[in-house]
Amino acid sequence: MDVQLKYGSGKITISIPPRAEVTLLEPARVPPLADLEASLAQALDRPRGCPSLDELLRSRRPRTIAVVVPDETRPAPLREILPPLVRRLEQGLGPRAEGGLTVFVGGGLHPPADAQALARILPAEVLARFPVIAHDARRAPFRDYGTTRRGTPVRIHEAFAAAELKIVIGQVDPHQFVGFTGGAKGVVIGLGSPETIEKNHSLMAEPHAWVGLLEENPVRQDLDEAGRRIGIDFAVNFVLDADRRAVALEAGLPEEVLRRLAGVCARVYGVGLREKFDIVVASCGGYPKDICLYQAQKGLNLASQALKPGGHILLLAASPQGVGDDIYFDYVSQFTSPEEVIRDFQAGGFRMGAHKAYLFGRTLVNYDVAVCSELDPGILRTCHLRAADPTRVLAEWVEALPGTPRVAIIPNANTTYFYPA
């Protein structure tokens, strides 16, 4: 049986031996929004939990507005959403429009977007007309908003903090320990300081820090508290289907928007399982989900939830931008096995970048993992991963298993998550 799966900007064909029983685990099919711009206009006019955007502009009369968007590791229909939103904001600013609007690209601890990346992220008319700041977490000036109940220092890019109206644009997507992305995350993490991001992400080790959990999730609760401290005025969030088409869009207060769209996201990407599988073939979902190995880890983690203990995972992750994080690579390079990584990380405490090696390690000690990518096999070995030809390794695994091996195909592993049916 041949299967085509997303891989980088294209597709890859893999062959599964006929003796295997194959099951496709994919997101639900949901009709995309018929008119994204009309849906945006409706959301701006009837937002969740606050007055309409026009009313906010009339009552607040801001002289400066900051809009933060995600970097290119997060898919977003910015070419459709950003121009009409900017036009609405310019009308509200009126004579104050000149120099009053700044666009931020929030990438957290990712390297700041360069000119080529900005051209891929932002519509040309926005890039040409407005100041754009690509967040650099290691060099930016920050404003301090105190500390959350869980001990996270809330420090956000000073230029965003100084704006009189603060707007965040982002996707609501399943996340391996935040529960769901979206809401305040685009500011707190996207424009946060290294210590803000590190402390918040350290909560991933606490109970209920799990994909698909919202209200009880400590990482998510911490993000939301930080967002309230910052005073984010307005969010525009959306849910995308597996083909990156918007199936839902909401605007309003970040937490209200997040709650509304998390339910939609769960219906699209949550899959009930009655029984786990012997083998999983997991495509991250193509670009930008498999832009680098660092991002592909999310797909490996979520895919493992569909696998029997000791089972096999084939991860398809093109990784055209390489490993994706020098701190992660330098850290994992020190050790000869994932077991060593786990012991060191647990003994030394949470460290950003190193945490990715720990997350990889938690999967690698429990499952047999093979990776198909553009990365050099030696680089993968340094990361305690093995390169493999997809068809060959699947044939080996099926041959070694008794009876009729059960194989799951997960076309969108970075976003599909599983729960007992």
C-alpha positions as CSV (number, residue, x, y, z in Angstrom):
1,M,0.0,0.0,0.0
2,D,1.4,3.4,-1.0
3,V,0.7,6.5,1.0
4,Q,1.5,10.1,0.2
5,L,2.2,12.4,3.1
6,K,3.3,16.0,3.5
7,Y,7.0,16.5,3.7
8,G,8.6,20.0,3.6
9,S,6.9,22.0,0.9
10,G,6.0,18.9,-1.1
11,K,5.0,15.3,-0.5
12,I,6.7,12.0,0.0
13,T,5.4,8.5,-1.0
14,I,6.0,5.6,1.4
15,S,5.1,1.9,0.9
16,I,3.6,-0.2,3.6
17,P,3.9,-4.0,3.4
18,P,0.6,-5.7,2.6
19,R,0.7,-7.8,5.7
20,A,0.0,-4.8,7.9
21,E,-3.4,-3.5,8.9
22,V,-3.4,0.3,8.2
23,T,-5.5,2.9,9.9
24,L,-5.5,6.6,9.0
25,L,-5.7,9.0,12.1
26,E,-6.4,12.4,10.7
27,P,-8.2,15.6,11.8
28,A,-11.9,16.0,11.3
29,R,-13.1,17.5,8.0
30,V,-14.6,20.9,8.7
31,P,-15.8,23.3,6.0
32,P,-13.4,26.3,5.7
33,L,-14.8,29.8,6.2
34,A,-16.4,30.9,2.9
35,D,-15.1,34.5,3.1
36,L,-12.2,35.1,5.6
37,E,-12.3,38.9,5.2
38,A,-16.0,39.0,5.9
39,S,-15.5,36.7,8.9
40,L,-12.8,39.0,10.2
41,A,-15.1,42.0,9.8
42,Q,-17.9,40.3,11.7
43,A,-15.5,39.3,14.5
44,L,-14.2,42.9,14.8
45,D,-17.7,44.2,15.0
46,R,-19.0,41.6,17.5
47,P,-16.0,40.6,19.6
48,R,-16.0,38.3,22.6
49,G,-16.0,40.0,26.0
50,C,-15.3,43.6,24.9
51,P,-16.6,46.4,22.8
52,S,-16.1,46.4,19.0
53,L,-12.8,47.4,17.6
54,D,-14.3,50.6,16.3
55,E,-15.7,51.4,19.7
56,L,-12.4,50.7,21.4
57,L,-10.7,53.1,19.0
58,R,-13.3,55.8,19.6
59,S,-13.3,55.6,23.3
60,R,-9.6,55.1,23.9
61,R,-8.3,57.4,21.1
62,P,-4.9,55.7,21.1
63,R,-2.0,57.5,19.6
64,T,0.0,54.3,19.3
65,I,-1.1,50.8,18.4
66,A,1.0,47.6,18.5
67,V,0.1,44.5,16.6
68,V,2.0,41.3,17.1
69,V,1.9,38.4,14.6
70,P,3.7,35.0,14.8
71,D,6.9,34.1,13.1
72,E,7.1,31.7,10.2
73,T,7.2,28.6,12.4
74,R,3.4,29.2,13.0
75,P,1.2,29.2,10.0
76,A,-1.1,32.2,9.8
77,P,-3.2,33.7,6.9
78,L,-1.7,37.1,7.4
79,R,-1.9,38.1,3.8
80,E,-5.7,37.9,4.1
81,I,-6.2,39.1,7.7
82,L,-3.6,41.8,8.2
83,P,-4.4,44.3,5.4
84,P,-8.1,44.7,6.3
85,L,-7.3,44.9,10.0
86,V,-4.7,47.6,9.4
87,R,-7.1,49.6,7.3
88,R,-9.6,49.5,10.2
89,L,-6.9,50.6,12.6
90,E,-5.8,53.4,10.4
91,Q,-9.4,54.7,10.2
92,G,-9.6,54.7,13.9
93,L,-6.3,56.5,14.3
94,G,-7.3,59.2,11.8
95,P,-4.8,62.0,11.7
96,R,-2.7,60.1,14.2
97,A,-2.2,57.2,11.7
98,E,1.2,58.4,10.5
99,G,3.8,56.5,12.7
100,G,1.1,55.4,15.1
101,L,1.0,51.7,14.1
102,T,3.9,49.2,14.6
103,V,3.9,45.5,13.7
104,F,5.9,43.1,15.8
105,V,6.9,39.6,14.7
106,G,7.0,37.5,17.9
107,G,9.3,34.5,17.8
108,G,10.1,34.0,21.4
109,L,13.6,32.6,21.7
110,H,13.7,31.8,18.0
111,P,16.3,33.8,16.0
112,P,14.7,37.1,15.0
113,A,13.2,37.1,11.5
114,D,15.6,38.6,8.9
115,A,14.5,40.6,5.9
116,Q,13.8,37.5,3.8
117,A,11.7,35.9,6.5
118,L,9.8,39.1,7.0
119,A,8.9,39.1,3.3
120,R,7.6,35.6,3.7
121,I,5.6,36.4,6.8
122,L,4.1,39.8,6.1
123,P,2.0,41.2,3.2
124,A,4.1,43.5,1.0
125,E,1.9,46.5,1.6
126,V,2.2,46.2,5.3
127,L,5.9,45.6,5.2
128,A,6.4,48.7,3.0
129,R,4.2,51.1,5.0
130,F,4.7,50.4,8.7
131,P,7.5,50.0,11.1
132,V,8.2,46.3,11.7
133,I,10.1,45.0,14.7
134,A,11.3,41.4,14.7
135,H,11.6,40.3,18.4
136,D,15.1,39.5,19.6
137,A,14.7,38.0,23.0
138,R,18.4,38.2,23.8
139,R,18.8,41.9,22.9
140,A,15.5,43.7,23.2
141,P,14.7,46.2,26.0
142,F,11.9,44.9,28.3
143,R,9.2,46.3,30.6
144,D,8.6,44.5,33.9
145,Y,5.1,43.6,34.9
146,G,5.9,41.8,38.1
147,T,5.6,38.1,38.8
148,T,2.8,35.6,38.4
149,R,1.5,33.4,41.2
150,R,3.6,30.6,39.9
151,G,6.8,32.7,39.9
152,T,7.1,33.7,36.3
153,P,8.7,37.1,35.8
154,V,6.6,38.9,33.3
155,R,9.0,40.9,31.1
156,I,7.8,42.0,27.6
157,H,9.3,43.9,24.8
158,E,9.4,47.6,25.8
159,A,8.2,49.0,22.5
160,F,5.1,46.8,22.6
161,A,4.4,47.5,26.2
162,A,4.5,51.3,25.5
163,A,1.7,51.1,22.9
164,E,-1.7,52.5,24.0
165,L,-3.6,49.7,22.3
166,K,-2.1,46.2,22.2
167,I,-3.4,43.6,19.7
168,V,-2.3,40.0,19.3
169,I,-2.9,37.8,16.2
170,G,-2.4,34.1,16.3
171,Q,-3.5,30.5,15.8
172,V,-5.3,28.3,18.3
173,D,-3.6,24.9,17.9
174,P,-3.0,21.9,20.1
175,H,0.2,22.2,22.1
176,Q,2.1,19.3,23.8
177,F,2.2,21.0,27.2
178,V,0.4,24.4,26.9
179,G,-2.8,22.6,26.0
180,F,-3.7,25.0,23.2
181,T,-1.8,27.9,21.7
182,G,-3.4,31.3,21.1
183,G,-4.7,34.0,23.4
184,A,-2.0,35.8,25.3
185,K,0.8,33.3,24.2
186,G,1.7,35.4,21.2
187,V,2.7,38.2,23.5
188,V,3.9,36.5,26.7
189,I,6.1,34.0,24.8
190,G,6.3,35.7,21.4
191,L,7.6,39.0,22.8
192,G,8.8,37.7,26.2
193,S,12.3,37.8,27.8
194,P,14.4,34.6,28.1
195,E,13.6,34.3,31.8
196,T,9.8,34.8,31.2
197,I,9.8,32.0,28.6
198,E,12.0,29.7,30.6
199,K,10.0,29.9,33.8
200,N,6.7,29.5,32.1
201,H,7.9,26.5,30.1
202,S,9.4,24.9,33.2
203,L,5.8,24.3,34.4
204,M,5.6,21.6,31.7
205,A,6.7,19.1,34.4
206,E,3.6,19.8,36.5
207,P,0.5,17.6,36.5
208,H,-2.1,18.6,33.9
209,A,0.5,20.2,31.6
210,W,-0.9,18.2,28.7
211,V,-2.1,18.6,25.2
212,G,-5.8,19.4,24.9
213,L,-6.2,20.6,28.5
214,L,-7.1,24.2,29.0
215,E,-8.7,25.1,32.4
216,E,-6.5,22.9,34.6
217,N,-3.3,23.4,32.6
218,P,-0.7,25.2,34.8
219,V,1.3,26.4,31.8
220,R,-1.8,27.9,30.2
221,Q,-3.0,29.4,33.4
222,D,0.3,31.1,33.9
223,L,0.3,32.5,30.4
224,D,-3.2,33.9,30.9
225,E,-2.3,35.5,34.2
226,A,0.7,37.1,32.5
227,G,-1.5,38.4,29.7
228,R,-3.8,40.0,32.2
229,R,-0.9,41.7,33.9
230,I,0.3,43.1,30.5
231,G,-3.1,44.3,29.6
232,I,-3.6,42.9,26.1
233,D,-6.6,44.8,24.7
234,F,-7.6,42.6,21.8
235,A,-6.9,39.3,20.1
236,V,-7.7,38.0,16.7
237,N,-7.3,34.2,16.7
238,F,-8.2,31.5,14.2
239,V,-8.3,27.7,13.8
240,L,-6.7,26.3,10.7
241,D,-7.5,22.9,9.2
242,A,-4.8,20.5,8.0
243,D,-4.6,22.4,4.7
244,R,-4.0,25.7,6.5
245,R,-7.5,27.0,5.7
246,A,-9.3,29.0,8.4
247,V,-12.3,27.1,9.7
248,A,-13.1,29.5,12.6
249,L,-12.1,33.0,13.6
250,E,-12.9,35.1,16.7
251,A,-11.8,38.4,18.1
252,G,-12.0,40.0,21.5
253,L,-10.4,39.6,24.9
254,P,-7.7,37.0,24.6
255,E,-9.0,34.5,27.2
256,E,-12.6,34.7,25.8
257,V,-11.4,34.1,22.3
258,L,-9.2,31.2,23.4
259,R,-12.0,29.4,25.3
260,R,-14.3,29.7,22.3
261,L,-11.7,28.5,19.7
262,A,-10.2,25.7,21.9
263,G,-13.5,23.9,21.6
264,V,-13.4,24.1,17.9
265,C,-9.8,23.1,17.8
266,A,-10.5,20.0,20.0
267,R,-13.3,18.9,17.6
268,V,-10.9,19.2,14.6
269,Y,-7.7,17.7,16.0
270,G,-8.7,15.5,18.9
271,V,-9.0,11.8,17.9
272,G,-10.4,9.1,20.1
273,L,-8.5,5.7,20.3
274,R,-9.9,2.4,21.4
275,E,-6.6,0.6,21.0
276,K,-3.0,1.7,20.4
277,F,-0.8,0.6,17.5
278,D,2.4,-1.4,16.8
279,I,3.8,1.1,14.3
280,V,3.1,4.8,13.7
281,V,4.1,6.7,10.6
282,A,4.0,10.4,11.6
283,S,4.2,13.3,9.2
284,C,4.6,16.6,11.0
285,G,2.3,18.1,8.4
286,G,4.9,19.6,6.1
287,Y,6.1,23.2,6.1
288,P,6.3,25.1,8.5
289,K,5.5,22.3,11.0
290,D,8.7,20.4,9.9
291,I,10.8,23.5,9.2
292,C,13.5,22.2,11.6
293,L,14.1,19.3,14.0
294,Y,13.4,21.5,17.0
295,Q,9.8,22.0,15.8
296,A,9.4,18.4,14.6
297,Q,9.8,17.1,18.2
298,K,6.1,18.1,18.8
299,G,5.0,15.7,16.2
300,L,7.1,12.9,17.6
301,N,5.7,13.5,21.1
302,L,2.0,13.6,20.1
303,A,2.4,10.6,17.7
304,S,3.8,8.5,20.6
305,Q,0.4,8.8,22.3
306,A,-1.0,6.4,19.7
307,L,1.7,3.8,20.2
308,K,2.0,0.7,22.3
309,P,4.9,0.6,24.8
310,G,8.0,-0.4,22.9
311,G,6.4,0.3,19.5
312,H,8.0,1.9,16.4
313,I,7.7,5.5,15.2
314,L,8.7,6.7,11.7
315,L,8.9,10.5,11.8
316,L,8.8,12.4,8.5
317,A,10.3,15.8,9.0
318,A,12.2,17.5,6.2
319,S,13.9,20.1,8.4
320,P,15.2,22.4,5.7
321,Q,16.4,24.8,8.3
322,G,18.4,22.1,10.1
323,V,18.3,21.4,13.8
324,G,16.8,24.8,14.5
325,D,18.4,25.6,17.9
326,D,22.0,25.8,18.8
327,I,21.4,25.5,22.6
328,Y,19.5,22.3,22.1
329,F,22.2,20.8,19.8
330,D,25.1,21.8,22.0
331,Y,23.4,20.3,25.0
332,V,22.4,17.0,23.4
333,S,25.9,16.6,21.9
334,Q,27.3,16.2,25.4
335,F,25.6,12.8,25.9
336,T,25.8,9.4,24.4
337,S,22.2,8.3,25.1
338,P,18.7,9.8,25.8
339,E,18.9,8.2,29.3
340,E,21.9,10.3,30.1
341,V,20.1,13.4,28.9
342,I,17.1,12.7,31.1
343,R,19.2,12.1,34.2
344,D,21.2,15.3,33.7
345,F,18.2,17.5,32.9
346,Q,16.3,16.3,35.9
347,A,19.4,16.8,38.2
348,G,20.2,20.3,36.8
349,G,16.8,21.8,36.6
350,F,14.9,23.3,33.7
351,R,16.8,25.1,30.9
352,M,15.4,26.4,27.7
353,G,16.8,24.6,24.6
354,A,18.0,21.8,26.8
355,H,14.3,21.0,27.5
356,K,13.9,20.0,23.9
357,A,16.5,17.3,24.3
358,Y,14.7,16.1,27.5
359,L,11.4,16.0,25.6
360,F,13.0,14.0,22.8
361,G,14.5,11.7,25.4
362,R,11.2,10.9,27.0
363,T,10.0,9.4,23.7
364,L,13.3,7.8,22.7
365,V,13.6,5.8,25.9
366,N,10.2,4.2,25.4
367,Y,9.9,3.7,21.7
368,D,12.0,2.8,18.6
369,V,12.3,5.9,16.6
370,A,13.5,6.4,13.0
371,V,13.6,9.7,11.1
372,C,13.3,10.6,7.4
373,S,14.7,14.1,6.9
374,E,17.1,16.2,4.9
375,L,19.4,16.3,7.8
376,D,22.8,14.6,7.7
377,P,22.6,11.2,9.4
378,G,25.6,12.1,11.6
379,I,23.7,15.2,12.9
380,L,20.7,12.9,13.7
381,R,23.0,10.4,15.5
382,T,24.3,13.2,17.6
383,C,20.7,13.9,18.6
384,H,20.3,10.2,19.4
385,L,18.1,9.7,16.4
386,R,18.6,7.4,13.4
387,A,18.1,8.2,9.8
388,A,16.1,5.7,7.8
389,D,14.6,5.1,4.4
390,P,10.9,5.0,5.1
391,T,9.9,2.0,2.9
392,R,12.9,-0.1,4.0
393,V,12.5,0.5,7.8
394,L,8.7,-0.1,7.6
395,A,9.4,-3.4,5.8
396,E,11.9,-4.4,8.6
397,W,9.5,-3.6,11.4
398,V,6.5,-5.4,9.8
399,E,8.6,-8.5,9.1
400,A,9.8,-8.6,12.7
401,L,6.3,-8.4,14.2
402,P,4.1,-11.5,14.6
403,G,0.6,-11.8,13.1
404,T,-0.9,-8.8,11.5
405,P,0.9,-5.6,12.7
406,R,-1.3,-2.6,13.2
407,V,0.0,0.5,11.6
408,A,-1.3,4.1,12.1
409,I,-0.7,6.8,9.6
410,I,-0.8,10.3,11.1
411,P,-0.7,12.9,8.4
412,N,-0.6,15.9,10.8
413,A,1.3,14.7,13.8
414,N,2.2,18.2,15.1
415,T,-1.4,19.0,15.8
416,T,-3.3,15.7,16.0
417,Y,-3.7,14.4,19.6
418,F,-5.4,11.4,21.1
419,Y,-7.7,10.5,24.0
420,P,-9.3,7.2,25.0
421,A,-12.4,6.6,23.0
